[in-house]
C-alpha cells in the first residue's frame, strides 16, 4: 500500500511539473474545420490588448459560444487587423462576453476563443 501511495505521489508531481512547463502555444482543431489554429501566448495577449485599447464594443450573443460552434448569421464578423499577424489573417472575429472569437468566414465556425 505504501508503495502505491509513493508511486501515485511521484506521478502526481511529474504531471504537475510537466503542466508547469507546457508550451505557450495553443492549438485548437475545431469540429468541421479544415485547419488547426495555433496562437502563441504573445499573440493572444496582443489580440486581447487590441480589443481593450480600441474599446471595441462587445456584441451580445444569446448563447455562450465555444470552439466548433457556429456564430449566428445576424452577428457581424469583423476583419482581423494586420497587426494580429498572418497566422490569423484569413479569419474574422467577434468580440463578445469579454472574449475574442476567431471565426472561419465561410462556415462561421469558431476556431479559437481568446479569453
MARBA-3410 file (N, C-alpha, C, O; in Angstrom, 1 decimal):
115
0.8,-1.2,0.0,0.0,0.0,0.0,0.9,1.3,0.0,0.6,2.2,-0.7 ~ 1.9,1.2,0.8,2.8,2.3,0.9,3.5,2.6,-0.4,3.7,3.8,-0.8 ~ 3.8,1.5,-1.1,4.5,1.7,-2.4,3.5,2.3,-3.5,4.0,3.1,-4.3 ~ 2.3,1.9,-3.4,1.3,2.5,-4.3,1.1,4.0,-4.1,1.1,4.8,-5.0 ~ 1.1,4.4,-2.8,1.0,5.8,-2.4,2.2,6.6,-2.9,2.1,7.7,-3.4
3.4,6.0,-2.7,4.6,6.7,-3.1,4.6,6.8,-4.7,5.0,7.9,-5.2 ~ 4.2,5.8,-5.4,4.2,5.8,-6.8,3.2,6.9,-7.3,3.5,7.6,-8.2 ~ 2.0,6.9,-6.7,1.0,7.9,-7.1,1.5,9.3,-6.8,1.2,10.2,-7.6 ~ 2.1,9.5,-5.7,2.6,10.8,-5.4,3.7,11.3,-6.4,3.7,12.4,-6.8 ~ 4.6,10.4,-6.8,5.6,10.7,-7.8,5.0,11.0,-9.1,5.4,11.9,-9.8
4.0,10.3,-9.5,3.3,10.5,-10.8,2.6,11.9,-10.7,2.6,12.6,-11.7 ~ 2.0,12.2,-9.6,1.3,13.5,-9.5,2.3,14.6,-9.6,2.0,15.7,-10.2 ~ 3.4,14.5,-9.0,4.5,15.5,-9.0,5.0,15.7,-10.5,5.2,16.8,-10.9 ~ 5.2,14.6,-11.1,5.7,14.6,-12.5,4.6,15.3,-13.4,5.0,16.1,-14.3 ~ 3.4,15.0,-13.2,2.3,15.6,-14.0,2.3,17.1,-13.7,2.1,17.9,-14.7
2.4,17.5,-12.5,2.4,18.9,-12.1,3.6,19.7,-12.8,3.4,20.8,-13.3 ~ 4.7,19.0,-12.8,5.9,19.7,-13.4,5.7,19.8,-14.9,6.1,20.9,-15.4 ~ 5.2,18.8,-15.5,5.0,18.9,-17.0,3.9,20.0,-17.3,4.1,20.6,-18.3 ~ 2.9,20.1,-16.5,1.9,21.1,-16.7,2.5,22.5,-16.6,2.1,23.4,-17.4 ~ 3.4,22.7,-15.6,4.0,24.0,-15.4,4.9,24.3,-16.6,5.1,25.5,-16.9
5.5,23.3,-17.2,6.5,23.6,-18.3,5.8,23.5,-19.7,6.5,23.4,-20.7 ~ 4.5,23.5,-19.8,3.8,23.4,-21.1,4.2,24.6,-22.0,4.6,25.6,-21.6 ~ 4.1,24.3,-23.3,4.4,25.3,-24.3,3.4,26.4,-24.2,2.3,26.2,-23.6 ~ 3.8,27.6,-24.7,2.9,28.7,-24.6,2.1,28.8,-25.9,1.5,29.9,-26.1 ~ 2.0,27.8,-26.7,1.2,27.8,-27.9,-0.1,27.0,-27.7,0.0,25.9,-27.2
-1.2,27.6,-28.1,-2.5,26.9,-28.1,-2.9,26.5,-29.5,-3.0,27.3,-30.4 ~ -3.1,25.2,-29.6,-3.5,24.7,-30.9,-4.9,24.1,-30.8,-5.1,23.3,-29.9 ~ -5.8,24.5,-31.6,-7.2,24.0,-31.5,-7.6,23.5,-32.8,-7.5,24.1,-33.9 ~ -8.2,22.3,-32.8,-8.8,21.8,-34.0,-10.3,21.8,-33.8,-10.8,21.2,-32.8 ~ -11.0,22.6,-34.6,-12.5,22.7,-34.3,-13.2,21.7,-35.2,-12.8,21.4,-36.3
-14.3,21.1,-34.6,-15.0,20.1,-35.4,-15.5,20.8,-36.7,-16.1,21.9,-36.7 ~ -15.3,20.1,-37.8,-15.8,20.6,-39.1,-14.9,21.6,-39.7,-15.1,22.0,-40.9 ~ -13.8,22.0,-39.0,-12.9,22.9,-39.6,-11.8,22.2,-40.3,-11.5,21.0,-40.0 ~ -11.2,22.8,-41.3,-10.2,22.2,-42.1,-8.8,22.4,-41.6,-7.9,21.8,-42.2 ~ -8.6,23.3,-40.7,-7.2,23.6,-40.3,-7.1,23.6,-38.7,-8.1,23.7,-38.0
-5.9,23.6,-38.3,-5.5,23.8,-36.9,-5.2,25.3,-36.8,-4.7,25.9,-37.7 ~ -5.6,25.8,-35.6,-5.3,27.2,-35.4,-4.3,27.3,-34.2,-4.6,26.8,-33.1 ~ -3.1,27.8,-34.5,-2.1,27.9,-33.5,-1.8,29.3,-33.2,-1.4,30.1,-34.0 ~ -2.0,29.7,-31.9,-1.8,31.1,-31.5,-0.9,31.0,-30.2,-1.3,30.4,-29.2 ~ 0.2,31.7,-30.3,1.1,31.8,-29.1,0.5,32.7,-28.0,-0.5,33.4,-28.3
1.0,32.5,-26.8,0.5,33.4,-25.7,0.8,34.8,-26.0,-0.1,35.7,-25.7 ~ 1.9,35.2,-26.7,2.2,36.5,-27.1,1.1,37.1,-28.0,0.7,38.2,-27.9 ~ 0.7,36.3,-29.0,-0.3,36.7,-30.0,-1.6,36.9,-29.3,-2.4,37.8,-29.6 ~ -2.0,35.9,-28.4,-3.2,36.0,-27.7,-3.3,37.3,-26.9,-4.3,38.0,-26.8 ~ -2.2,37.7,-26.2,-2.1,38.9,-25.4,-2.2,40.1,-26.3,-2.9,41.1,-26.0
-1.6,40.1,-27.5,-1.7,41.2,-28.5,-3.1,41.4,-28.9,-3.6,42.5,-29.0 ~ -3.8,40.3,-29.2,-5.2,40.4,-29.6,-6.1,41.0,-28.5,-6.9,41.8,-28.8 ~ -5.9,40.5,-27.3,-6.7,40.9,-26.2,-6.5,42.4,-25.9,-7.4,43.2,-25.6 ~ -5.2,42.8,-26.0,-4.8,44.2,-25.8,-5.5,45.1,-26.8,-6.0,46.2,-26.5 ~ -5.5,44.6,-28.1,-6.1,45.4,-29.2,-7.5,45.7,-28.9,-7.9,46.9,-29.0
-8.3,44.7,-28.5,-9.7,44.9,-28.3,-10.0,45.8,-27.1,-11.0,46.5,-27.1 ~ -9.2,45.7,-26.1,-9.4,46.5,-24.9,-8.9,48.0,-25.1,-9.6,48.9,-24.7 ~ -7.8,48.2,-25.8,-7.3,49.5,-26.1,-8.2,50.3,-27.1,-8.4,51.5,-26.9 ~ -8.7,49.6,-28.1,-9.5,50.2,-29.1,-11.0,50.3,-28.5,-11.8,50.9,-29.2 ~ -11.2,49.9,-27.3,-12.5,49.9,-26.7,-13.6,49.4,-27.6,-14.6,50.0,-27.8
-13.3,48.2,-28.1,-14.3,47.6,-29.0,-15.6,47.3,-28.3,-15.6,46.9,-27.1 ~ -16.7,47.6,-28.9,-18.0,47.4,-28.3,-18.3,45.9,-28.5,-18.4,45.4,-29.6 ~ -18.6,45.2,-27.3,-18.9,43.8,-27.4,-20.2,43.6,-28.1,-21.2,44.3,-28.0 ~ -20.3,42.5,-28.8,-21.5,42.0,-29.4,-22.2,41.1,-28.5,-21.6,40.2,-27.8 ~ -23.6,41.2,-28.4,-24.3,40.3,-27.5,-24.7,39.0,-28.3,-25.5,39.1,-29.3
-24.3,37.9,-27.8,-24.7,36.6,-28.4,-25.5,35.9,-27.3,-25.0,35.7,-26.2 ~ -26.7,35.4,-27.6,-27.6,34.8,-26.6,-26.9,33.6,-25.9,-27.0,33.5,-24.7 ~ -26.3,32.7,-26.6,-25.7,31.6,-26.0,-24.2,31.8,-25.9,-23.6,32.6,-26.6 ~ -23.6,31.0,-24.9,-22.2,31.1,-24.8,-21.6,30.3,-26.0,-21.9,29.1,-26.1 ~ -20.7,30.9,-26.7,-20.2,30.2,-27.9,-18.8,29.6,-27.6,-18.0,30.3,-27.0
-18.6,28.4,-28.1,-17.3,27.7,-27.9,-16.7,27.3,-29.2,-17.3,27.5,-30.2 ~ -15.5,26.8,-29.2,-14.8,26.3,-30.4,-15.7,25.3,-31.0,-16.1,24.3,-30.4 ~ -15.9,25.4,-32.3,-16.7,24.4,-33.1,-18.1,24.9,-33.3,-18.8,24.3,-34.2 ~ -18.6,25.8,-32.5,-19.9,26.3,-32.6,-20.0,27.3,-33.8,-19.0,27.8,-34.3 ~ -21.2,27.5,-34.3,-21.4,28.4,-35.4,-22.0,29.7,-34.9,-22.9,29.7,-34.1
-21.4,30.8,-35.3,-21.8,32.1,-34.9,-23.1,32.4,-35.7,-23.1,32.2,-36.9 ~ -24.2,32.9,-35.0,-25.4,33.2,-35.7,-25.2,34.1,-36.9,-24.4,35.0,-36.9 ~ -26.0,34.0,-37.9,-25.9,34.7,-39.2,-26.2,36.2,-38.9,-25.7,37.0,-39.7 ~ -26.9,36.6,-37.9,-27.2,38.0,-37.7,-26.0,38.7,-36.9,-26.1,40.0,-36.7 ~ -25.0,38.0,-36.6,-23.8,38.6,-35.9,-22.8,39.0,-37.0,-22.4,38.2,-37.8
-22.4,40.3,-37.0,-21.4,40.8,-38.0,-20.0,40.3,-37.6,-19.6,40.5,-36.4 ~ -19.3,39.8,-38.6,-17.9,39.4,-38.4,-17.0,40.5,-38.8,-17.3,41.2,-39.8 ~ -16.0,40.8,-38.0,-15.1,41.9,-38.3,-13.8,41.3,-38.9,-13.3,40.3,-38.4 ~ -13.2,42.0,-39.9,-11.9,41.6,-40.4,-10.8,41.7,-39.4,-10.8,42.6,-38.6 ~ -9.9,40.7,-39.4,-8.8,40.7,-38.4,-7.8,41.8,-38.9,-7.4,41.8,-40.0
-7.4,42.7,-37.9,-6.4,43.7,-38.3,-5.0,43.1,-38.6,-4.7,42.0,-38.1 ~ -4.3,43.7,-39.5,-3.0,43.2,-39.9,-2.0,43.0,-38.7,-1.2,42.1,-38.8 ~ -2.1,43.9,-37.7,-1.2,43.7,-36.6,-1.3,42.5,-35.8,-0.5,42.2,-34.9 ~ -2.4,41.7,-36.0,-2.6,40.4,-35.3,-1.7,39.4,-35.9,-1.5,38.3,-35.3 ~ -1.2,39.6,-37.1,-0.3,38.6,-37.7,-0.9,37.8,-38.8,-2.2,37.7,-38.9
-0.1,37.2,-39.6,-0.5,36.4,-40.8,-1.2,35.1,-40.4,-1.9,34.5,-41.2 ~ -0.8,34.6,-39.2,-1.4,33.3,-38.8,-2.9,33.3,-38.6,-3.6,32.3,-38.7 ~ -3.5,34.5,-38.4,-4.9,34.6,-38.2,-5.6,35.5,-39.2,-6.8,35.8,-39.1 ~ -4.8,36.0,-40.2,-5.4,36.9,-41.2,-6.5,36.4,-42.0,-7.3,37.2,-42.5 ~ -6.6,35.1,-42.2,-7.7,34.6,-43.0,-9.1,34.5,-42.3,-10.1,34.2,-42.9
-9.0,34.8,-41.0,-10.2,34.6,-40.2,-10.9,36.0,-40.0,-10.3,37.0,-40.3 ~ -12.1,36.0,-39.4,-12.8,37.2,-39.0,-12.9,37.0,-37.4,-12.6,35.9,-36.9 ~ -13.4,38.1,-36.8,-13.5,37.9,-35.3,-14.8,38.6,-34.8,-15.4,39.5,-35.5 ~ -15.2,38.2,-33.7,-16.3,38.8,-32.9,-15.8,39.0,-31.5,-15.2,38.1,-30.9 ~ -16.1,40.1,-31.0,-15.8,40.4,-29.6,-17.1,40.3,-28.8,-18.0,41.1,-29.0
-17.1,39.3,-27.9,-18.4,39.1,-27.1,-18.0,38.5,-25.8,-17.2,37.7,-25.6 ~ -18.7,39.0,-24.8,-18.6,38.5,-23.4,-17.1,38.5,-22.9,-16.7,37.5,-22.3 ~ -16.4,39.6,-23.2,-15.0,39.8,-22.8,-14.1,38.7,-23.4,-13.1,38.4,-22.9 ~ -14.5,38.1,-24.6,-13.7,37.1,-25.3,-13.7,37.5,-26.8,-14.6,38.0,-27.3 ~ -12.6,37.1,-27.4,-12.4,37.3,-28.9,-12.7,35.9,-29.5,-12.0,35.0,-29.1
-13.6,35.9,-30.4,-13.9,34.6,-31.1,-13.3,34.7,-32.5,-13.8,35.5,-33.3 ~ -12.4,33.9,-32.8,-11.9,33.8,-34.2,-12.8,32.9,-35.0,-13.1,31.8,-34.5 ~ -13.2,33.3,-36.2,-14.3,32.6,-36.9,-13.8,32.4,-38.4,-13.3,33.3,-39.0 ~ -14.1,31.2,-38.9,-13.9,31.0,-40.3,-15.0,31.6,-41.0,-16.2,31.3,-40.8 ~ -14.7,32.6,-41.9,-15.8,33.4,-42.5,-16.8,32.6,-43.4,-18.0,32.9,-43.4
-16.3,31.6,-44.1,-17.2,30.8,-44.9,-18.2,30.0,-44.2,-19.4,29.9,-44.5 ~ -17.8,29.3,-43.1,-18.6,28.4,-42.4,-19.2,29.1,-41.1,-20.2,28.6,-40.6 ~ -18.6,30.2,-40.7,-19.0,30.9,-39.5,-18.7,30.1,-38.2,-19.3,30.3,-37.2 ~ -17.8,29.1,-38.4,-17.5,28.3,-37.2,-16.3,28.9,-36.4,-15.4,29.5,-37.0 ~ -16.5,28.9,-35.1,-15.5,29.4,-34.2,-14.3,28.4,-34.2,-14.4,27.3,-33.9
-13.1,29.0,-34.5,-11.9,28.1,-34.5,-11.0,28.4,-33.3,-10.1,27.6,-33.0 ~ -11.2,29.5,-32.6,-10.4,29.8,-31.4,-11.1,30.8,-30.5,-11.7,31.7,-31.1 ~ -11.0,30.6,-29.2,-11.6,31.6,-28.3,-10.5,32.1,-27.5,-9.7,31.4,-26.9 ~ -10.4,33.4,-27.4,-9.3,34.1,-26.7,-9.9,34.8,-25.5,-10.7,35.8,-25.7 ~ -9.6,34.3,-24.3,-10.1,34.9,-23.1,-9.3,36.1,-22.6,-9.6,36.7,-21.6
END
